[in-house]
């Protein structure tokens, strides 16, 4: 089992995320949305839910929508750019 540090999950490297499955990405989104390990990070949570949906996790789209409703347009745009960068395999990326 892999250990994922939530502090580094807020600044993912695309190469590392490429090896995570949809369920793991979904779990990261839940943890970041709930603020486990610190304060909630909706931008990162949205990005992980987006990646989880892209990886085929059927639960992720609904959670991604719920998070999006709580975000500013600017934060939503940052989350979408970060997810696209990961999918395009641009590494490393920084959300903040």
C-alpha positions as CSV (number, residue, x, y, z in Angstrom):
1,X,0.0,0.0,0.0
2,X,1.3,3.4,-0.9
3,X,1.6,6.3,1.6
4,X,0.3,9.6,0.3
5,X,1.2,12.7,2.2
6,X,-1.7,15.2,2.0
7,X,0.8,18.1,2.3
8,X,2.4,17.0,-1.0
9,X,-0.9,16.1,-2.5
10,X,-1.7,19.8,-2.7
11,X,1.2,20.2,-5.2
12,X,1.1,17.1,-7.4
13,X,3.6,16.1,-10.0
14,X,1.9,14.8,-13.1
15,X,4.2,11.8,-13.3
16,X,3.2,10.5,-9.9
17,X,-0.5,11.0,-10.4
18,X,-0.4,9.1,-13.6
19,X,0.1,5.9,-11.5
20,X,-3.0,6.5,-9.3
21,X,-6.3,4.8,-10.0
22,X,-9.7,6.5,-9.9
23,X,-10.5,5.3,-6.4
24,X,-7.3,6.7,-5.0
25,X,-7.8,10.0,-6.7
26,X,-11.3,10.1,-5.4
27,X,-10.1,9.4,-1.9
28,X,-7.6,12.3,-2.1
29,X,-10.4,14.6,-3.3
30,X,-12.5,13.6,-0.3
31,X,-9.7,14.1,2.2
32,X,-8.7,17.6,0.8
33,X,-12.4,18.7,0.6
34,X,-12.9,17.7,4.3
35,X,-9.7,19.4,5.4
36,X,-8.0,16.3,6.8
37,X,-4.4,17.1,7.6
38,X,-5.1,20.9,7.6
39,X,-7.7,23.2,6.2
40,X,-9.9,22.3,3.3
41,X,-8.5,22.9,-0.2
42,X,-11.3,23.0,-2.6
43,X,-9.1,23.8,-5.6
44,X,-7.1,20.6,-5.1
45,X,-10.2,18.6,-4.2
46,X,-11.9,19.6,-7.4
47,X,-8.8,18.7,-9.4
48,X,-8.6,15.3,-7.8
49,X,-12.3,14.7,-8.4
50,X,-11.9,15.7,-12.0
51,X,-8.9,13.3,-12.4
52,X,-10.9,10.6,-10.7
53,X,-13.8,11.1,-13.1
54,X,-11.3,11.0,-16.0
55,X,-9.9,7.7,-14.6
56,X,-13.4,6.2,-14.5
57,X,-14.6,6.7,-10.9
58,X,-18.3,7.1,-11.2
59,X,-18.7,8.8,-7.9
60,X,-16.3,11.7,-8.7
61,X,-18.5,13.7,-11.1
62,X,-21.2,14.4,-8.4
63,X,-18.6,15.4,-5.8
64,X,-16.8,17.6,-8.3
65,X,-20.0,19.4,-9.1
66,X,-20.8,19.9,-5.3
67,X,-17.3,21.4,-4.8
68,X,-17.6,23.6,-7.9
69,X,-20.8,25.2,-6.5
70,X,-18.7,26.4,-3.5
71,X,-15.8,27.8,-5.5
72,X,-15.2,31.2,-7.1
73,X,-14.8,31.3,-10.8
74,X,-11.1,32.0,-10.4
75,X,-10.6,29.0,-8.2
76,X,-12.6,26.8,-10.5
77,X,-10.5,27.9,-13.4
78,X,-7.3,27.1,-11.5
79,X,-8.6,23.6,-10.6
80,X,-9.5,22.9,-14.2
81,X,-6.1,24.1,-15.5
82,X,-4.4,21.9,-13.0
83,X,-6.4,18.9,-14.0
84,X,-5.7,19.5,-17.7
85,X,-2.0,19.9,-17.0
86,X,-1.9,16.5,-15.3
87,X,-3.9,14.9,-18.1
88,X,-1.5,16.4,-20.6
89,X,1.4,15.1,-18.5
90,X,3.0,18.4,-17.8
91,X,5.1,18.0,-14.8
92,X,5.6,19.3,-12.2
93,X,2.5,21.5,-11.6
94,X,1.7,23.8,-8.7
95,X,-1.9,24.7,-7.8
96,X,-1.2,27.6,-5.5
